[in-house]
Amino acid sequence: MFAKRRSRCWRNKLKLNYWYLPKGSNAPLLCLDGSPFIVPPLPTWREFIHGICMRLYPGQIRPESLDGWRRYYDVELDQLDLPADPAEWQREHDIWLSPQARASALLQGIHFGPDLDRSYGGNGVVYQRPHIQFRAELIGAKLFRRWVTASDLVALSLLQARLIELGKPIKIVEGKSVISASDAARSALRSESDMRGTLGHVRLGP
């Protein structure tokens, strides 16, 4: 529906995949260049803290920043190469690194124009027009997960038209119901590299 064209202009574009979750839902879940079914392996504390600092401090990362986050998570120097806490890793993944969280962050900064509405889960407003809905799971005041859905296929079509109008290199395609081993490996590596980043000479601990 959205991508019959095979011209060169679509090459090297980001892909917004959509799935119907749960099965039978009419609100497609949007994911950026990946599957919602794949979670990368648990990183070490060293990799986990490096990844947080790469996201928060995109310029030069100072050793004191790294050490501050180590102390925040109450991790001793001799624990840096042990697996990170699964709950903390899952939360970091679901807020920032998962394909659905990255799709939410990407679309938050895009003006949808007059034909497509923007909504936020839990605001009590009933939307009659096609819209993109930003959702989040909070426990108390703490954010645990974020994702984004479209109201229907019409909303997806309007979103694709708007992305083309804005010159954004983003193509909306339906997610694969069966994921190959190579696709799974690529998706896991992409999320894993997002977390680990490249730190150059900056070191944390011994």
N, C-alpha and C positions, 0 to 999 in steps of 0.2 A: 504493500500500500504506500509506503513512504520512500522506498528506495529501488525503483525499477531501473533507474539510470545506472549505467556502468562506465560513465565517462571518467576521464582523468581527474576532473575537478573533485571527485569523491575520494581520491587516493590520499592516504596519510591523514585522514580526518579522525577526530575522536568519535567514539561510538557511544551513544546512549542506548543501551539495551532495555527492553521492557519485558516483564513477566507478569502473569496473573497469579498473585499470592494473597490469600490461600486459593487453592484450586476452585474455579468457579466465580472468583471475584470479577467485578467489572471495572476495577480501578487498577490500571497497570502500574506496577512498581518500576521506577526508573533506576538504572544502575550505569555508572560510568566505566566503560571499558572493562567489564568483568561480570562475574556471576555472583548472585547473593548466596549461592550454595557452597562457596569455597572460602575457607578461612585458612590463612597461612599458619605455619607452625609457630609454636610458642617461642618467642625470642629469649635470649638471656637478659638479665638486668642491664648489662652493659649496652646491648643493642637497643633495648627498650628506652633507656634514658637518652642515648644518642639520638634516637628517632624523635623523641619529644623536643629535644633542644634544636634539632634541625628544623622542625616545624615552627617553633616559637622564635628562634633567632636565626633567620635565613641568611644573615650576614656572617660575620666572624663569630664563632662560638668561643666564649671564654671558659677556661678551666673551672673558674669559680661558679659559673652557671651550671655546668655539669655536676660539680660536687654538691651544689645546693639541692638539685633534684635528687641526687643519691641520698642525701640526708632527709629530704622530704618523704621519701618512700622507706626510710629507716633501713637502708641497705648498707651493710659493712663492705669494706674494700675487698675482703676475701670471698664475698658472695656475688661479685659482679658477673662472674661467668656461670652462675647457676641460673636455672630457668626463672623467668619473672613470675610474679603472682598471676595465676590464670584469670582471676576476676578483674584485676587492673588491666591486663592485656586485652581482655574481651571488651571492656568499656572503652579503652583507647581506640581499638579497632572499629567498634560500632559507632563511635562519635566522629572519627576523622578519616579512617583508612579504608573502610569497606567500600565497595563500588556504589552502594546506595547512599552512604554518607557523602562520598565525593560528588555524586550527582546532585545531592541537595545543596552542597556548598557552591557548585558551579552555577546552578540555576538561580540561587538566591541573588546573584549579582546581575541578572539579565532582566531588562524591562520587557514585559510580554506584549505591550501594545494594547489597543482598545478592544480587541476581539477575544482575548484570553484573560480570565481572571486569575488572581493569586489568592490562596486561602491558607489558613493555618489550623491544624487539627485542634479540636477542643474549644474553638471560639464560639460555638453555638449558632453560627450563621449558616443558613441553608442556601446553597448556590444553585441557581437555575441554569446558569450559563456554563459552558466548558471552562474548566479551571485546573490549575496545578496546585496540589495541596502539599504543604510542607508539614511534616509530622515529627514529633519528638516524644521520647519517653523520659519522664522525670520521676524520681522518687525523692520526695521532699523537695529541696531546691537543687538537687544534683542531677545533671543530665547524664543519661545512660545510653541513649541511642537516638539516632536521627535518620530520617529517610524521606523520600518524596514520591508522590503518586500523581497520576493524571486521572481526571474524572472519567474519561472514556477515550475511545479512538479518535473522536473528533478533536478533543483537546490535544492529543498527540500530533495530529495533522496540522493544527493551528500552530503548535509549538515549532514543528519542523519548518513551516512556512516563515515564521518569525525569525528563526535562526538563520535561514537563508537570506532573508531581508537584511539582517544585521551583519551579514558576511561572516558569521561564526562557522568555523570548520568542524561542525558537529552534525553527525548523521544518526537519525533514530532508526533502529532496526529491532526486530523481535528477537528476544533471547532464545538460545537453543534449548530445547527441552531435554536433549541428551548431549552431555558435554564430553568431548573427547579427552583423553589423558593429556594430550599436548596442550589443549586449551586450558585445562585445569592447572597444569604446571605453570603456564605463562601467567595466569591470573594470580596464582599464589606467589610467584616470584615478584610480580609487579607490586602487590601489597607489601610483601616482605621488604622490597627495596625502598618503598615509601617510608617504612618504619626505620630502617637502618641508616639510610642516607649515605653520604660520602663525607667523611670528616677530615680527611687530609692528615695534618700533623697533630690535631687536637686529640688528647688522650684523657681517659678517665681512669684513675687508679694505676696500678702497676702494669 
